[in-house]
């Protein structure tokens, strides 16, 4: 998207009026609460009414292995989810963008969109119906004779990953379809014409072209997975050990807002750091990625 | 037959009910500049894409030096293509673009660098290597796109209207440059275009295509002066087209009458003696002599007195549109020596032309 240069008289006022709702929304719902949380996160836990400030909430994260290991686990599973979303998303989006047109293209696109008309909770419950011990897949395996007793497919890491990929794949497909739409077919043909094969053309021509779209898809999928709560909790069960669960537990179960606020900030800082690192490694600039 | 002559035998491609390319056969001698000329939708692009290997024909064969290449995929054919919009890879530098095909062949780095440098020097851009594609001008991009193919030493280079996107001045310049480059390098060029001037200026041989079929193959001069069909006569160069009926037909001369009653004499007859239907006649603007006095045109068998309708001044290509008393209008080239430069609209002039300059064809072949 390109910002138009506003040159009409009173253009500045128009610009301010247009920006005002977004600015208000950002301030009231994102920035203000975060400032509050930021302050709280430095409050030392105490039983008295007197407030002391310090870094003990942050120290707790690094000292207590449960916390930072939960974060590491959350980050690694989110990265695996992102990689899987790329592996599935690339061919799907290429097919939608390049190999279909007209009516079929719309149908396929809507098919990707359709699951998102249902709430995330209901979608996840759908997976539970399929995968639980007395569920559809377990019964089917028994009927077909692959197993002779019910199998529990829920409550393990693979299931969490399946659920997360399912929940976030659309956010990979949409930017990739846009990226591929703008790829000139003759570039791909030129690649073949000059002696390339499917791998070299994909690697040298298609992926570099789609890189900004790919990275923006990766950022959204990674952030959505990292911050997801319902899917890992429901599919992973009580022992899913997801970082957002820790935050939830601190705020709601243990009523330790100070600790929860610190975790919230750590999540923000660490995930931003991971994205910064990913952009550095792939040599992409954030401005290109969000365009 | 030379080692890498291209021959196309009865090539046919049908989409649904439309026959895009219909039993096309021709041979391109090694080292020549061959153009395929035709209006858009005539099947020339389909033909080119079949040569490159992006489309497979329904029937027929494509041979290079007598060996069929039909079963080779595009990446293994000794044929490379310059795309309409050039399709240079924007994420690579100029040198990387030129090196792309060599890298695919697995040559070692030192040799690739050396051959790329040699090729860049060949297209007069020796220092362009480290540049990005968007730093190049239109003409430079053109040369890099050609260099990227020629570095692979293909038996055949296909060019898909690559000059179409350039502005007029540059296009005129690139025409000459392409012709010279082809002559220097000696690779067979097959050039696709709808612009008859490009085809005439650059080519050794031109094939004119219409509705999926070949109308005529010949040198530019043959196509211009001896068109075999009404389509070629009308498509190649500028011509006055007159719809006529046949008045009389003996062996040497045909007398035609236009719908408005103008009589024409023709000795360039492509009409069978038994044919009695309507005919079309083509007269080139430069074949018509224009003069102020009748004496100058008295030796011609076609002579008419006409009024100047409008003057189209374009330097050496100036012409006038004349209104004939019968109601027709004719385009006439003005002499380049400026004798007629003082012509006024409405002035009466005399025109005349030889019977061999009236090319006539049966109408149903158009």
Interface residues (C-beta under 8 A of the other chain):
Chain A: X184 X186 X187 X189 X190 X191 X192 X193 X194 X195 X196 X197 X200 X204 X205 X208 X209
Chain B: X52 X53 X54 X73 X74 X75 X76 X80 X81 X83 X84 X85 X87 X89 X90 X91 X92 X100 X101 X104 X105 X148 X149 X152
